[in-house]
Structure formats: C-alpha cells, structure tokens
Amino acid sequence: MKKQLTLFILLLTCIVNAQSFFGIQHDNYAGVNAVMSNPANIVDSRFRTDINLISGDINFTNSYYSFSLNELFNDNLYSQENTTNTSGSNSLYTKVDILGPSFMFNITKNQTIAFTTRVRAIGHVTNLDGNLINSINDNDAFGDYSITNQNFSIASNSWGELGGTYARVIFDKETHFLKAGVTLKYLYGINTGYVKANNLTVQFNQTNNTYTTTGSLEVGNTTSFEDVQEPFNNHGTGFGGDIGFTYEYRPDNRNNASKGQNKYLYRIGFSVTDLGSMTYKDASVDTFSANATITEDQFENGNFDTFYIETSTKNKVKVSLPTALRTNIDWNLSNKLYLNFNTELSLVKNTNPNSNYIANNVSATPRYESKWLSIYLPFSYVKYSGFQTGFGLRMGPLFVGSGSVVNGLLGKTKAIDVNFGLKIPIFQKK
C-alpha cells in the first residue's frame, strides 16, 4: 500500500510548459504550430495556408526518481535504487498541451493571421521532502521520522483557449528583415485546485502511531467532487496574450529568393508568452492551523477538518497563466542543415500558491529540414530532470517527437515526453 501511495504521488499530476513540441516548433515548416512559441513566426511562412487538425504534447519531469522506459511496462517501476534525490526540495512537473482545429493564412504578402483552439493542463508538486517519500515506502523499517519547515505546494490547473493572431513584416531592407506578431486569447478555466504548506513540521512516532504537526495549510478548490453529476460546474474566465519579434539576417542576395524558400543565414526570435489570468468567482479557499496530534488511522482517512482549526476562508481565486520569456537563435549551417538554440525562462514564482509555471530549459537542436521531411536531434537541460536527448521527425502532414526518448531507451531518465501532430499543409509556390 505504501509503495502504491508513492506511485500515486509521483503520477498524480499526469491526470491533469519543459519545452513544448521539442523540434517541430522552430522548424520553418511548423506553420500554425509556431504561434505557441512566437506569434511573429507565422508571417513570411513557407505556407500559403496551414491547417492543424490535431497536435499534442505530453510531458512529465521530476527531480526525485529516474527510470528506464522498459520499466514502465513491468511491476518494478518503483524501486529504492531508482531514487536519486532525497533532499528537502523535490519537485514533479507535468503538462498536457493539445492544439485543436486551427489554421493560418496570408491576407497579404506581408500580413498573416491565425485562429487557434487549445486545451492545456499543468500539474506540479514543488519542494517536497524526499526523505518523507522514502519513509512512507520503507516497509521493512518504517520507524520514527520528522520533516521540518516544509513549504511544499501541490497544484493542478486545466483550461481552454480561443486565440487570434496577427503578424506582419515590420521592415524588409535587403540583408535585414524584421517581423512581429501578437496573439489575444479568451480563456475558459476548466478546473483548479491546490494545497500549500506554510512552515509545516511533521513528526511520526512509531510507538504510539501518531503524527504531530505544526504550521498551516492552505487548500483551494473550485470544484465540489461530491457533485458527481456536474464535477466541473464552476469555471473561470479571463484573457491572455503573447507577443513576439523575429529578426533575420539575409546576406548574399538571399532576400531575392522566392516565398517558398528560406532566406536567412541566422534568425533571432524573442517572445513573451502567456500573459494574463483567469478568475474563479465561486471558489473556496480555506486556511487551516496544523497544530495537532493525530493517529495514523485519522491521517490515512484524510478527514483533516475534524482536527485542524480553520482560520480563514475566501471565495475567489485568480489563476495566472504560465508566463515565460523565450529566446531563440536558428543558424543555417549549409543548405538544409540548421542548428537551433532555445531558452525558456519562467516569469512566475513556483512558490506562489496555485502557481502555473513552465520548467526552465535550454536546448540545442541540430536538424535536417526540407519541404517534406525534417529530422530533429534535441539536446536539452531541463529544470528538475537535468540533461536529456531526444529525436523527432516530420514527414509532410505528420510529425512525432520526444525530447527525452534517447535517455529512456539507452539508460535512465527523469523525464518522459512525446509530441505528435496531423495537419494539412498548403505550401508557397517557388
């Protein structure tokens, strides 16, 4: 039972932004998918029109536990040998990002618009003590233990987006080319919930089978899970947006190439994504004083409101989007060979209650790119999971990839992710 509890903690958030769409998002044939990282990229595209039917990115990363992909399909997924971090600051992070029916098209030579539908979910466990998880699973020696001054948080958020993007060329001066874009989004909050510990101390006494706790807990949830008929009857609303710029250096008369050809020696992109927030007006947020001594049975039953004193309540929750600063450099090595450098930095503190944030990451991705085929080999360093290597492939209307699959197949990994997509591309004429 105790091992199952740890697996539940590890995989909790999987039922609910590391870099999205490793490889494909910076391809010149990404089309409408490019608006997610930088809305400027859709203008002067290799497409006259690009229609996304369905695309998805699923990502899980953590700092506590490593595994190989073949362990996912046997009964030995959890083993103490795979634990790599027992410090007081372990984090797990997962997200699901689905781009639904969406399209882009050129309204003039220098102006492009796009419309997108998107469903996203982010869940995380932040700053959890690894020694506590180990103690729960040590069936042979489950003795006294204590953790002190814990400020961990557990949060899960899901929402939908309707987006409109406008991008245009700012100037085109032979060797220097600049374009910009902006996306405005209507946000529909599906669900939110979180637990935030403030200076929480837990001591377990094996002789008496009791837990002694101090500190406080903040619990927020907009959904009454007892209402099985309408589990998502309270939703949030709000607005968001992205803004981006892309500069291209085009020497050697490359600017005279056709609309169907890439023209730059190098390209530099800068964007701020996911500005905005959602508000749940009928939410419930309760703060409890955790100064109590309880039995193990009471702890496992989870009826905390019977022995923790409620100190405050509020009925409104504001959930910010996972605002991020993104920079990108794409270098045309020769003909169809490119080398891409990308950084993504969260602008949201992960210690905030109910925070939505991306996992900071940097990557270098060499790729082969042509009209009907692209191959990606991403090398990245992602917060929590560390260094990872992946592989991706685009073949006409299909793409599939992963930023961590090579690690998982050849050794151990702290992350697992996959992206995929199906679209209808209508290319520019040469």
N, C-alpha and C positions, 0 to 999 in steps of 0.2 A: 504494500500500500504506500509505503514511504517513497519508494522509487517512482511509483506512478505519480505521486504528488510532485516530485521534481520535474518529471517529464511534462506534467501539466503546466508548471511554471515556465519551463523552457519554451513550450509550444503555445502558451496561452494566446499570445498576440497574433499567431498565424491565422486565427479565425477572424480576424478583423478585416526623406527622399534621399544612405548609399545612392549612388548614381542611378538614374532611371535609364532603361534601354541602352545598356552598355553597347558601344559600337555604332548602332544604327543612327543614334540621334545626331551625330556630327557628320554623317555621310551627306554628300551633295545630292543624293537621291533619297533623302529622308522624307521629303515632301511635307505634308501637313504635320507629320510627327515632330518636325523640327520646332514647332511653336512652343512645345513644352519646355525646352531649354533656352530658346531665344527667339522671340517673335519676329525679329528682323530677318531671320534666315529664309523666310518663305518668298521674299521678293527676289527677282532675278534668279529664279529657281530653274532647275533642269526640266521642270514640268510646266506644261500649259495648265493642266488640272491634275490634281491628285486626290483620290477618294479613298479614305481609310474605312474599311468595313469593320474590322475589329483588331485591336492591338492590346497587348497586356504585358505587364512587368510585375513579377512577384519576387520579393526579396526578404531574406532573413539573415541577420548577422548578430553576433554576440561576442562577449569578451570572456565568458566563463568556460565554454565547452567546445572541444574540437571533435570532429568525426570524419570518417570517410563515407563516400556516397553509398558504398555497398552495405554499410551498417544501417542505412535507412530501411532496409528490407529484411532485417533479421531481428531476433529478440534481444540482441546485445547492444542496442543503441545507447543505453545509458550504462556506463562503467566508470568507476572512480579513476581509472587510468587515463581517461579522456579529459578529466578536469585539468585545466591549465591555469586557472587563476582563482585563488581563494582569498583575495584581498577584500576589503570592505567596500569596494567600488566596482561591482559587476553590473553590466548593462546588456540588455537584449533589445533588439530593434527589428521590426518587420513592417512591411508595407505591401499593399496591393494597389496597382495603378492600371485602370482599364480605360483605354481610349475607344469610345464607341463610334458610331457612324459620324464621320467628319469629312470636310473637304476644303480645299483651297483652289483658287483660280485667279488668273491675272485679269484685272479690269483694264489696265493699260500696260504699255511697255515697262513703266517704272512704278506701278502700283499693283499690289496683290492683297486680297482679303481671304480670310479663312473663318469657318464656323466649326466649332468642336463640341462634342459631348464627352463627358468624362466622369468616371466614378473612382473614388480614391478612399483608401483606408490606411491609417498608420496606428501602430500599437507599440508600446515600449515598456520595459521595466528598467529603471535607471537607478544606479547607485545602491544595488542590493548586496548585502554581505555574503560572500561566497562561503564563509565558514558556517553560516546558518543553513545553507542548502546542503552542505556536506554532512552536518549533524543530523538533519532530517533523514538522510539516506544511509547513515551508518547503522544498519540493523544490528550488527554484532556488538557494537559499543556505543549505544545511544545513551550517553551519560549527561552529566551536567554541562551546560554551556551558557554563554551570555554574549550578547552584542550590545554595543553602547553607542549613543548619539547617532542614531540612524536617521537619514533624511531621504530615504528612497521614495520613488514615485512609480505608480503603475497607471497607465492611461491607454485609452482606446478611442479613436475618433474615425468616423466614416462620413463621407459627404459626396454630393454630386455637383457637377459644374456644367453650365452652359456658357461657352466662350465665343466672343467675336474678336477677330484680329485684323488690324490694318497695318500694312508695311509698305514703305516706299523708299525709292532711291533719293538720298539727300544731295549728293553730288557725284558726278562721273567726270573726272578730269584726267583722261588718258591713263596714267600709271596709278592714280589714286581714286579709290571708289569707296563710298560710304553709304550705308543704308540703315534704316531704323524701323522699329516696329513696336506696337503696343497691343496688349490683349486686355479686354474687360470681361469679367466673369460674374455671372449670377450664381450664388452658392446656395445649395439646399442641404442643410445638415440632417443626416440620417440618424446618427446616434452619437453620444459621447458619454464617457464615464471614467472616473479616476479615483485613486487612493493616494494621498500624500502624507507621509510620515514626517513629523517635526520633532527632532531630538528624541527619538524613540529608543528606549532601552528595554531589552527583553532578557530575562534570566529564567532558565529552566532548572528545576530541582527534581532529579530523578527519584529521590527517596519519597517525596510527597506527591510526585506527579503534578506539580503546579508551575504555572507561569506567573512571574511578577514583572509588570510592565510599568514604565513611566513615560511621560511625553504626551503627545497629542496626535490625532489622526484627522485628516480632512477627507471626507467622502463625498463625491459628487456624481450624480447620475440623473439623466433626463428621462429615463425610461423606467416604468414600473414593470418588472419582469413577471409579476404575478398576473398581469393582464395578458394572458396568452392569446386572446383574440386579436388584440392590436398592440403588439410589443413595441412598435415604433410610432406610437400615436402622438408623440411630442417631437417636433422637428425645429431646427434652427434655420435662419435665413441670413443672408449677408451678401457682400460684394467683394470682389478681389480683382487683382490685375497683375500683369507682367509688363516689363519694359526692357528693350534691348537695342544694342547697336552692333554693327559689324563693319569692320574696315578690311579692304582687300588691297594688296599691293600687286599691281599688274604691269610688270616691265616687258620689254621686248615686243611691243605692239600686241600683247595678248588681248588688249581691250577690243581689238578688231575681230575677235573670234565670234562665232555665232552664238545665239541664245542657248543652243543645245550643248555648249562646251564650257568647261571650267576655264577661268582666265587668270587666276591668281597664282603668284609664287608662294605667298603666305596670306593667311586670313586670321584676323584677331576679332574675337567676339566678347562682348561684355553685357551682362544682363542681371536684373534683379527680378526674381520670380516670386509669386505667391504673396504679394502684398494684400492685406485685407483680413477679414474675420467674419465669423458667424455668431449670432446671438440666439441662445435658447431662453425664451422668456419664462417658461413654466418649469424650469429645472429645480432641483432640490440639492442644496449643498449643506452638509452637516459637519460640524467640528466637534470631536469628542475628546475629552480628557482621558488619557490611557493609564491613569494611576490606579492600578488594581492588581489583585492576585486572584487568579482563576485556575481551575483544574484543567487537566489535559482534555477531558471529555467536553467541557464547556468550550475550550479553544477549537476543538475539531468540529463541534456543531455550528460554530460561527455566529452565535447569537450575541454579538458584541454589544448591542444596545441595552442588554439586560444588566451589564456590569460596567459599562463605560458611560460616563456622565456627558450628556450633550451640552455644550457650552454656547453654541451659536448656530444659527440657520439663516440661509439666504435663498432666494428663489429665482436667481438669474445667473446664467453662465455665458461668458464670452470666450469663444474658441478662436485663437489666431491661426492663420494658415502657416505652413512651414516655410517662412520667408528665407530666401537663400540668395547669396551673391555668387555668380557664376562667371568664370573667365575661361576662354578657350582660344588656343592657337593651333591652326591647321597649316602644315607645311607640305607643299607639293615637292617631293624629293625628285621625282622624274616621271614624266608621262603619267602612268596610272598608279603610281606608288605615293602614299601620303603617310605623314606622321602627325598624330594629333596629341596635344597636351591639354588637359582639362582639370580645373579645380572647382570644387563646390563647397561653400562655407555657409553653415547655418547662421542666421542672424537672430535666432530665438534661443534663449537660455533653456537648457534641458532641465534645470532645477525648478522652473516655474510650474505651479500646479496645472495639470491638464495640458502641458505643453505639446505642441505639434512641431517637430523639427526633423531635418534630414540628418543623416550620418555624414559628417565631414569626410571628404575624399579627394584624392589627387590621382590622376591616371595618365598613362602614355599608351597610345594605341596605334601601332602601325597597321596600315590596311592597303589592300589592293582594291581599286574602285573602277568599275566600268558601268556602262549603261544597264546591263542585265545581270551583272554579277559583282558583288563586293565580299571581301573576306576580312575579318577583324581579329586581331590578337591583342586584347586589352591587358595591360599590366597596371595594377592599381594598389593603392594603400587606402584602406577604409577604416575609419574610426571604429573601435571595438574589435573587428575581426583581423586587422592587420593587412599584410601583403597577400594579394590574390592574382591569379592568372586565369584568363578565360578564352573563349572562342565564339565567333559569331559569323553568320552567313546570310547574305541577301541574294535571292535569285528571282529577278523580275518582281512579281507581286507578293512574294513571300519572304519573310525574314525570321530568323530564330537565333538566339544567342544567350550567353551567360558570362558574367564577369568572374566566376569562381569555379567553373566546371573542371579546369585542369588540376587545380589543387585537390578537389574532391576525388578525382579519379586516380591521381598519382600518389596521394598522401592524405594528410589531414587538412581539414578546413574548418573555419569558424563561421562560414557563411555559405548560403545556398541561394541561388537566384536563377531565374530564367525569364527571357523576354521573347515575344513572338508577335507576328502580325500578318494580316492579309489585306491587300489594298488593290485598287485599280489605277495604275499609273498611265497618264497620257502625256507623252514626252514632248518637249520642244522640238521643232524642226531645225535641222542644222543649216 
